[in-house]
């Protein structure tokens, strides 16, 4: 439940889904929202919003942000990167390193830095992943790998932090209408509606939330016939 006692910290908050998390948290009555991004700038003008400059690939930057926001009760690990890189792309290794550093190691850095305050407040952590953590698209192979690694990490966080009264939620939406999915040709989720759906999930005890028809259909397909569902994505023309 979001109320005036909620002190939220949102990474990647300057645009897209992150900016909508900030807006929807304010609309739900959050007492304070730390809005973090590499630039430290956010377009929302509200006394309850505290801009924070943050690079989640830098240990010192993360440590500084955690000290600044030591009263955080809700951490939204939203920052992410998609280089849209295939396995044999010219810069595939560089792209994979960048995606892992942000999507996996960045999430790990943030979780470790904010864990003490979340344990003290019996707070909540939301790790914004993607349905691509559960499947693979060849055109975004290294992104899928980084999101899959982050999902395994999130599961471990859930087990490690639950005894301390901290809830960890993995959010796995389909494609969202943001810059990150600009080259995706299929239907896309509205960013504000996605943020609302993820925050709504705090009302129950789910550990994972699949947002949107695409994500929900894929997870159902994986449950009923994983091999066939994955093959449809790997070999859409039936060339397996």
C-alpha positions in Angstrom: 0.0 0.0 0.0 1.3 3.4 -0.9 0.5 6.3 1.5 2.2 9.3 3.1 4.5 7.0 5.1 5.9 5.6 1.8 9.4 6.9 1.0 10.2 5.7 -2.5 13.4 5.6 -4.5 13.1 5.2 -8.3 16.1 4.7 -10.5 16.0 5.6 -14.2 13.3 8.2 -13.2 14.0 10.9 -15.8 11.8 9.4 -18.6 9.7 6.5 -19.8 8.5 4.0 -17.2 10.6 5.5 -14.5 9.0 8.9 -14.8 5.6 7.3 -14.7 6.6 5.5 -11.5 7.3 8.8 -9.9 4.0 10.3 -11.2 1.9 7.4 -10.1 3.6 7.2 -6.7 2.8 10.9 -6.1 -0.8 10.3 -7.3 -1.2 7.5 -4.7 0.0 9.8 -1.9 3.6 8.8 -1.3 5.2 11.0 1.2 8.5 11.4 -0.7 10.0 10.1 -3.9 13.7 10.2 -4.7 13.8 10.4 -8.5 17.3 9.2 -9.6 18.9 9.3 -13.0 22.3 9.9 -14.6 21.5 13.5 -15.2 19.8 14.2 -11.9 17.1 16.0 -13.8 13.4 15.3 -13.8 10.6 17.3 -15.3 8.1 16.7 -12.5 7.9 19.9 -10.3 6.7 18.7 -6.9 7.9 19.4 -3.4 7.6 15.7 -2.6 10.2 14.8 -5.3 13.9 14.8 -4.6 16.1 14.6 -7.7 19.2 12.4 -7.3 22.1 12.0 -9.6 22.9 8.3 -9.9 25.0 6.0 -12.1 24.1 2.4 -11.0 27.3 1.1 -12.7 29.4 3.1 -10.3 29.9 1.8 -6.7 30.6 5.3 -5.3 27.5 6.8 -6.9 25.3 4.0 -5.6 26.8 4.4 -2.1 26.2 8.1 -2.1 22.6 7.7 -3.2 21.9 5.2 -0.5 23.3 7.5 2.2 21.3 10.4 0.8 18.1 8.4 0.7 18.6 6.5 4.0 14.9 6.8 4.8 13.8 4.7 1.8 11.0 2.2 2.4 10.3 1.3 -1.3 13.1 0.7 -3.8 12.1 0.6 -7.5 15.1 -0.8 -9.4 13.9 0.5 -12.8 17.1 1.6 -14.6 17.9 -0.6 -17.5 19.5 -0.6 -20.9 18.8 -2.4 -24.2 21.5 -2.3 -26.9 19.3 -4.4 -29.2 22.2 -6.6 -30.0 22.2 -10.1 -31.6 24.8 -12.8 -30.9 26.8 -12.2 -34.1 26.5 -8.4 -34.1 29.8 -6.5 -34.6 29.8 -5.0 -31.1 28.0 -7.9 -29.4 30.5 -8.3 -26.6 30.6 -4.6 -25.7 26.8 -4.5 -25.8 26.5 -7.6 -23.6 28.9 -6.1 -21.1 26.9 -2.9 -20.9 23.6 -4.7 -20.5 25.0 -7.0 -17.8 26.6 -4.1 -15.9 23.3 -2.1 -15.8 20.6 -4.8 -15.8 22.3 -7.4 -13.6 25.2 -5.8 -11.7 23.5 -2.5 -11.3 20.5 -4.2 -9.7 22.8 -6.1 -7.4 24.7 -2.9 -6.4 21.4 -1.1 -5.6 20.0 -4.1 -3.7 23.1 -4.4 -1.5 23.3 -0.7 -0.8 19.6 -0.3 0.1 19.1 -3.6 1.9 20.0 -2.3 5.4 17.4 0.4 5.3 14.7 -1.8 3.8 15.4 -4.4 6.5 15.0 -1.7 9.2 11.7 -0.5 7.7 10.4 -3.9 6.6 10.2 -2.3 3.2 9.8 -3.5 -0.3 12.0 -3.8 -3.4 10.6 -3.9 -6.9 13.0 -5.1 -9.6 11.7 -4.1 -13.1 12.7 -6.8 -15.5 11.0 -8.0 -18.7 9.1 -11.0 -20.0 12.4 -11.5 -21.9 13.8 -12.8 -18.7 11.8 -15.9 -19.3 12.3 -16.3 -23.1 14.8 -15.4 -25.8 14.6 -13.2 -28.8 17.6 -13.7 -31.1 17.7 -10.0 -32.1 18.1 -9.0 -28.5 20.0 -12.1 -27.3 22.3 -10.4 -24.7 19.4 -8.3 -23.3 17.5 -11.5 -22.7 20.5 -13.0 -21.0 20.9 -10.0 -18.7 17.3 -10.0 -17.8 17.3 -13.8 -17.1 20.3 -13.3 -14.8 18.5 -10.5 -13.0 15.5 -12.7 -12.5 17.6 -15.4 -10.9 19.2 -12.7 -8.8 15.8 -11.4 -7.8 14.7 -14.9 -6.7 17.8 -15.1 -4.5 17.2 -11.7 -3.0 13.6 -12.7 -2.2 15.0 -15.7 -0.2 17.7 -13.7 1.5 15.6 -10.7 2.5 12.3 -12.4 3.4 13.5 -13.4 6.9 14.2 -9.7 7.5 10.7 -8.7 6.6 11.6 -7.3 3.2 9.4 -8.2 0.2 11.0 -8.5 -3.2 8.8 -8.3 -6.3 9.9 -9.1 -9.9 8.0 -7.1 -12.5 8.0 -8.7 -15.9 6.1 -6.6 -18.4 5.9 -7.0 -22.2 7.1 -4.3 -24.5 6.4 -0.8 -23.2 6.0 2.3 -25.4 9.3 3.9 -24.4 12.6 4.7 -26.2 13.9 1.3 -25.2 11.3 -0.5 -27.3 11.3 2.0 -30.2 12.2 -0.7 -32.8 9.7 -3.2 -31.6 7.0 -3.5 -34.2 4.3 -5.2 -32.1 1.7 -3.7 -29.7 3.2 -1.9 -26.7 2.0 -1.2 -23.2 1.3 2.3 -22.0 4.0 3.3 -19.5 1.6 4.9 -16.9 -0.7 1.9 -17.0 2.3 -0.4 -16.6 3.5 1.5 -13.6 0.0 1.4 -12.1 -0.3 -2.4 -12.6 3.1 -3.0 -10.9 2.2 -0.8 -8.0 -1.2 -2.5 -7.7 0.6 -5.8 -7.2 1.9 -4.6 -3.9 -1.6 -5.2 -2.5 -1.2 -9.0 -2.7 1.7 -11.4 -1.9 2.8 -12.2 -5.4 6.6 -12.6 -6.0 6.2 -12.0 -9.8 3.8 -9.9 -11.9 3.4 -10.3 -15.6 2.1 -7.1 -17.1 0.2 -7.1 -20.4 -1.3 -9.6 -22.7 2.0 -10.6 -24.4 3.7 -11.3 -21.1 0.7 -13.2 -19.7 0.3 -15.3 -22.8 4.0 -16.2 -22.9 4.1 -17.2 -19.3 1.0 -19.4 -19.8 2.6 -20.9 -22.9 5.8 -21.7 -21.0 3.8 -23.4 -18.3 1.9 -25.6 -20.8 4.6 -26.3 -23.4 7.9 -24.5 -22.9 9.7 -26.0 -25.9 7.0 -25.0 -28.3 6.6 -21.5 -26.9 10.3 -20.8 -27.0 10.6 -22.3 -30.6 7.9 -19.8 -31.8 10.2 -17.0 -30.8 13.5 -18.5 -31.9 12.3 -19.8 -35.2 9.2 -17.8 -36.1 9.3 -19.0 -39.8 9.5 -22.7 -38.7 13.1 -23.1 -39.7 14.1 -25.1 -36.6 
